[in-house]
Amino acid sequence: MQTYPLKCEILRALSQCRGYLLPEPTLHHQLRLLLRPAPAELEFQTALRELDTAQLIIGARDGLGGPVKWRLTDAGRAEFEQQMF
């Protein structure tokens, strides 16, 4: 799978959370159900890393070592809205 459609779907999924944090396993599961072929773990992690590096998403981990939870940044929201039109 190419990373551009995967990145778009990550932005779409996080935009639907309206600023709330989405746990990484939930995000990956949602994308595996939505996309065909389903993204492999390496593809998913690469897309997350690239979006994070571009400051379109931001991840947070609680102090107990739980999964990373992701949300859109303002720049990510603007990028997603720009793609929609």
Rosetta constraint file for C-alpha pairs under 8 A:
AtomPair CA 1 CA 6 HARMONIC 7.80 0.50
AtomPair CA 1 CA 37 HARMONIC 6.85 0.50
AtomPair CA 1 CA 39 HARMONIC 6.65 0.50
AtomPair CA 1 CA 43 HARMONIC 7.68 0.50
AtomPair CA 2 CA 6 HARMONIC 7.02 0.50
AtomPair CA 3 CA 7 HARMONIC 5.92 0.50
AtomPair CA 3 CA 43 HARMONIC 7.01 0.50
AtomPair CA 3 CA 47 HARMONIC 6.08 0.50
AtomPair CA 4 CA 8 HARMONIC 6.23 0.50
AtomPair CA 5 CA 9 HARMONIC 6.25 0.50
AtomPair CA 6 CA 10 HARMONIC 6.20 0.50
AtomPair CA 6 CA 39 HARMONIC 7.62 0.50
AtomPair CA 6 CA 44 HARMONIC 7.56 0.50
AtomPair CA 6 CA 47 HARMONIC 6.95 0.50
AtomPair CA 7 CA 11 HARMONIC 6.24 0.50
AtomPair CA 7 CA 47 HARMONIC 5.82 0.50
AtomPair CA 7 CA 48 HARMONIC 7.56 0.50
AtomPair CA 7 CA 51 HARMONIC 7.23 0.50
AtomPair CA 8 CA 12 HARMONIC 6.14 0.50
AtomPair CA 8 CA 80 HARMONIC 7.40 0.50
AtomPair CA 9 CA 13 HARMONIC 6.01 0.50
AtomPair CA 9 CA 31 HARMONIC 7.30 0.50
AtomPair CA 10 CA 14 HARMONIC 6.17 0.50
AtomPair CA 10 CA 27 HARMONIC 7.61 0.50
AtomPair CA 10 CA 31 HARMONIC 7.62 0.50
AtomPair CA 11 CA 15 HARMONIC 5.98 0.50
AtomPair CA 11 CA 57 HARMONIC 7.99 0.50
AtomPair CA 11 CA 72 HARMONIC 7.09 0.50
AtomPair CA 11 CA 76 HARMONIC 7.05 0.50
AtomPair CA 11 CA 77 HARMONIC 7.68 0.50
AtomPair CA 11 CA 80 HARMONIC 6.17 0.50
AtomPair CA 12 CA 16 HARMONIC 6.46 0.50
AtomPair CA 12 CA 80 HARMONIC 6.91 0.50
AtomPair CA 13 CA 17 HARMONIC 6.99 0.50
AtomPair CA 13 CA 27 HARMONIC 7.35 0.50
AtomPair CA 14 CA 18 HARMONIC 7.32 0.50
AtomPair CA 14 CA 19 HARMONIC 7.72 0.50
AtomPair CA 14 CA 22 HARMONIC 7.08 0.50
AtomPair CA 14 CA 70 HARMONIC 7.45 0.50
AtomPair CA 14 CA 71 HARMONIC 5.71 0.50
AtomPair CA 14 CA 72 HARMONIC 5.95 0.50
AtomPair CA 15 CA 19 HARMONIC 7.29 0.50
AtomPair CA 15 CA 71 HARMONIC 7.84 0.50
AtomPair CA 15 CA 72 HARMONIC 6.56 0.50
AtomPair CA 15 CA 77 HARMONIC 6.71 0.50
AtomPair CA 15 CA 80 HARMONIC 7.77 0.50
AtomPair CA 17 CA 21 HARMONIC 7.15 0.50
AtomPair CA 17 CA 22 HARMONIC 7.16 0.50
AtomPair CA 17 CA 71 HARMONIC 7.66 0.50
AtomPair CA 19 CA 71 HARMONIC 6.04 0.50
AtomPair CA 19 CA 72 HARMONIC 6.66 0.50
AtomPair CA 20 CA 71 HARMONIC 6.37 0.50
AtomPair CA 21 CA 69 HARMONIC 5.31 0.50
AtomPair CA 21 CA 70 HARMONIC 5.13 0.50
AtomPair CA 21 CA 71 HARMONIC 5.06 0.50
AtomPair CA 22 CA 26 HARMONIC 6.89 0.50
AtomPair CA 22 CA 27 HARMONIC 6.56 0.50
AtomPair CA 22 CA 69 HARMONIC 5.01 0.50
AtomPair CA 22 CA 70 HARMONIC 5.14 0.50
AtomPair CA 22 CA 71 HARMONIC 6.43 0.50
AtomPair CA 23 CA 27 HARMONIC 6.33 0.50
AtomPair CA 23 CA 67 HARMONIC 6.24 0.50
AtomPair CA 23 CA 68 HARMONIC 5.93 0.50
AtomPair CA 23 CA 69 HARMONIC 4.07 0.50
AtomPair CA 23 CA 70 HARMONIC 6.28 0.50
AtomPair CA 24 CA 28 HARMONIC 6.13 0.50
AtomPair CA 24 CA 67 HARMONIC 6.27 0.50
AtomPair CA 24 CA 68 HARMONIC 5.59 0.50
AtomPair CA 24 CA 69 HARMONIC 5.53 0.50
AtomPair CA 24 CA 70 HARMONIC 6.65 0.50
AtomPair CA 25 CA 29 HARMONIC 6.06 0.50
AtomPair CA 25 CA 67 HARMONIC 7.32 0.50
AtomPair CA 26 CA 30 HARMONIC 6.11 0.50
AtomPair CA 27 CA 31 HARMONIC 6.31 0.50
AtomPair CA 28 CA 32 HARMONIC 6.16 0.50
AtomPair CA 28 CA 44 HARMONIC 7.14 0.50
AtomPair CA 29 CA 33 HARMONIC 6.39 0.50
AtomPair CA 30 CA 34 HARMONIC 6.27 0.50
AtomPair CA 31 CA 35 HARMONIC 5.78 0.50
AtomPair CA 31 CA 38 HARMONIC 7.11 0.50
AtomPair CA 31 CA 39 HARMONIC 7.26 0.50
AtomPair CA 32 CA 36 HARMONIC 7.63 0.50
AtomPair CA 32 CA 38 HARMONIC 4.62 0.50
AtomPair CA 32 CA 39 HARMONIC 6.06 0.50
AtomPair CA 33 CA 38 HARMONIC 7.09 0.50
AtomPair CA 34 CA 38 HARMONIC 7.57 0.50
AtomPair CA 35 CA 39 HARMONIC 7.14 0.50
AtomPair CA 39 CA 43 HARMONIC 5.96 0.50
AtomPair CA 39 CA 44 HARMONIC 6.07 0.50
AtomPair CA 40 CA 44 HARMONIC 6.19 0.50
AtomPair CA 41 CA 45 HARMONIC 6.07 0.50
AtomPair CA 42 CA 46 HARMONIC 6.03 0.50
AtomPair CA 43 CA 47 HARMONIC 6.15 0.50
AtomPair CA 44 CA 48 HARMONIC 6.24 0.50
AtomPair CA 45 CA 49 HARMONIC 6.09 0.50
AtomPair CA 46 CA 50 HARMONIC 6.16 0.50
AtomPair CA 47 CA 51 HARMONIC 6.14 0.50
AtomPair CA 48 CA 52 HARMONIC 5.99 0.50
AtomPair CA 48 CA 57 HARMONIC 7.97 0.50
AtomPair CA 49 CA 53 HARMONIC 6.00 0.50
AtomPair CA 50 CA 54 HARMONIC 6.14 0.50
AtomPair CA 51 CA 55 HARMONIC 6.23 0.50
AtomPair CA 51 CA 56 HARMONIC 5.35 0.50
AtomPair CA 51 CA 57 HARMONIC 5.86 0.50
AtomPair CA 52 CA 56 HARMONIC 5.90 0.50
AtomPair CA 52 CA 57 HARMONIC 5.05 0.50
AtomPair CA 52 CA 58 HARMONIC 5.84 0.50
AtomPair CA 52 CA 59 HARMONIC 7.69 0.50
AtomPair CA 55 CA 73 HARMONIC 6.94 0.50
AtomPair CA 55 CA 75 HARMONIC 7.05 0.50
AtomPair CA 55 CA 76 HARMONIC 7.20 0.50
AtomPair CA 56 CA 72 HARMONIC 6.09 0.50
AtomPair CA 56 CA 73 HARMONIC 5.37 0.50
AtomPair CA 56 CA 74 HARMONIC 7.42 0.50
AtomPair CA 56 CA 75 HARMONIC 5.43 0.50
AtomPair CA 56 CA 76 HARMONIC 3.81 0.50
AtomPair CA 56 CA 77 HARMONIC 7.51 0.50
AtomPair CA 56 CA 79 HARMONIC 7.68 0.50
AtomPair CA 57 CA 70 HARMONIC 6.70 0.50
AtomPair CA 57 CA 71 HARMONIC 5.64 0.50
AtomPair CA 57 CA 72 HARMONIC 4.41 0.50
AtomPair CA 57 CA 73 HARMONIC 5.16 0.50
AtomPair CA 57 CA 76 HARMONIC 6.02 0.50
AtomPair CA 58 CA 70 HARMONIC 5.65 0.50
AtomPair CA 58 CA 71 HARMONIC 5.67 0.50
AtomPair CA 58 CA 72 HARMONIC 6.37 0.50
AtomPair CA 58 CA 73 HARMONIC 6.44 0.50
AtomPair CA 59 CA 68 HARMONIC 5.90 0.50
AtomPair CA 59 CA 69 HARMONIC 5.39 0.50
AtomPair CA 59 CA 70 HARMONIC 4.38 0.50
AtomPair CA 59 CA 71 HARMONIC 6.63 0.50
AtomPair CA 60 CA 68 HARMONIC 5.46 0.50
AtomPair CA 60 CA 69 HARMONIC 5.28 0.50
AtomPair CA 60 CA 70 HARMONIC 6.49 0.50
AtomPair CA 61 CA 65 HARMONIC 6.64 0.50
AtomPair CA 61 CA 66 HARMONIC 6.34 0.50
AtomPair CA 61 CA 67 HARMONIC 6.29 0.50
AtomPair CA 61 CA 68 HARMONIC 4.72 0.50
AtomPair CA 61 CA 69 HARMONIC 6.28 0.50
AtomPair CA 62 CA 66 HARMONIC 6.05 0.50
AtomPair CA 62 CA 67 HARMONIC 7.87 0.50
AtomPair CA 62 CA 68 HARMONIC 7.77 0.50
AtomPair CA 72 CA 76 HARMONIC 5.28 0.50
AtomPair CA 72 CA 77 HARMONIC 6.04 0.50
AtomPair CA 73 CA 77 HARMONIC 6.23 0.50
AtomPair CA 74 CA 78 HARMONIC 6.24 0.50
AtomPair CA 75 CA 79 HARMONIC 6.11 0.50
AtomPair CA 76 CA 80 HARMONIC 6.08 0.50
AtomPair CA 77 CA 81 HARMONIC 6.13 0.50
AtomPair CA 78 CA 82 HARMONIC 6.07 0.50
AtomPair CA 79 CA 83 HARMONIC 6.29 0.50
AtomPair CA 80 CA 84 HARMONIC 6.44 0.50
AtomPair CA 81 CA 85 HARMONIC 6.86 0.50
